[in-house]
Every structure is written in C-alpha cells, then in structure tokens.
C-alpha cells in the first residue's frame, strides 16, 4: 500500500501486488538503462530480471519507494558493469586462444614444410626411376596409377618402392631424432 507523507516520501509495503506494480512501472526503463552499458537487449533483460529477483528476496528491508528505485538502478548498474567485466575476461581469453592457435598453426606449418623439404631432398638422391615413383607416391598416387603413368608393371613399382624406403631410411637416419623432437615440441 502506497501512502504519501508530509515529507513527500512515499512509504511502501512491498507485498506481491505492490511488487508487480513496481515491476510494471520500472521494468522497461531499467532495461533501457542496462542496455546503455551492455548494448545487448537479452543481457539487459536478464540483468533487470535478476535485480527484481534480488529485490523480492530482500523486500522487507525497504520502507520507501525511493529506496526501492535507488536499489533497482544501483543493482542494474552493478550487474551490467559485472557483465561487461565478465565479457572482457571472456574476450581476452578467446584472444589468447586465437593467438595460441595462430602460433600452433605457424609452428605446424613450419614442421610440415621442413619435413617435406627434408624428404624431398632425400628423394632427389634416389636413382631416377625410384625418384619418379616416390614423387608420384608423395602426390598420393596408388601403385597401379604409378605403374600406368611410368609404363612399368605394378610389381616393379612395389619392388622399387621397397628399395626406395630402405635407401630413404639410410638418408634420413640423421634426421630421425630431429624430426621426432620437432614433432614432440609441436604437441
């Protein structure tokens, strides 16, 4: 029940009906107020609803309408500022993750390119037919495709590939631990 006193203070008994009246009267204004901070209507509405929920929990602490209004505007402002701070933390965290992924992508690209370069150099040391077979295999060609392209039998491709792998193990022996360490540092 709202009554006017001689000091123009409006006393209030915050029962359910009066709470609904205050909600109806201030909800839209408080949403607009919150939106000045958050610039997001849904977030602003959530903040205002949370503030009204808090008001209902502590409704017996208020004797005058101006106290209720002051509480609501202060609560909305504080929750909006907290939301901004939270959003800032989330944004900064997301930026850190993006930077890590950029660094990881760069590192992975370097590892891949360096590995490819070392392997290509080793393949270049192979005899011509083995070299051609391994280059086509590096392109993802199957043995039958390689055989058809080089005009040799599939068995010849298979045999020369086996020989090439043995030679490549010898050529790449000195890089073996380097490549494993390089790979492990990217994990």
Secondary structure as UniProt FT lines:
FT   STRAND          3..4
FT   TURN            6..7
FT   STRAND          10..11
FT   HELIX           16..38
FT   HELIX           41..57
FT   HELIX           59..61
FT   HELIX           65..124
FT   HELIX           128..138
FT   TURN            139..140
FT   HELIX           143..150
FT   HELIX           154..171
FT   HELIX           173..175
FT   HELIX           176..185
//
